[in-house]
Amino acid sequence: MLRRRHLPFTIGEPERDQWMYCMIKAMQTLSIDENVMQKLAEQLYGVADFMRNKSEQS
């Protein structure tokens, strides 16, 4: 359902990476433990990559 809600928006690698930057920055601002932040970032990356709906052209 989450992916379907985002289909009206073009989401490619740059958008995924920008969202990840914002999530990591937010965790750093909250001073989340480095190990916890690493695990969260890994899980969030999987979600962010799944949300992509635009193919990247070389």
Buried (B, 14 or more C-beta within 10 A) or exposed (E): EEEEEBEEEEBEEEBBEEBBEEBBEEBEEEEBEEEEBEEBBEEBBEBBEEBBBEEEEE
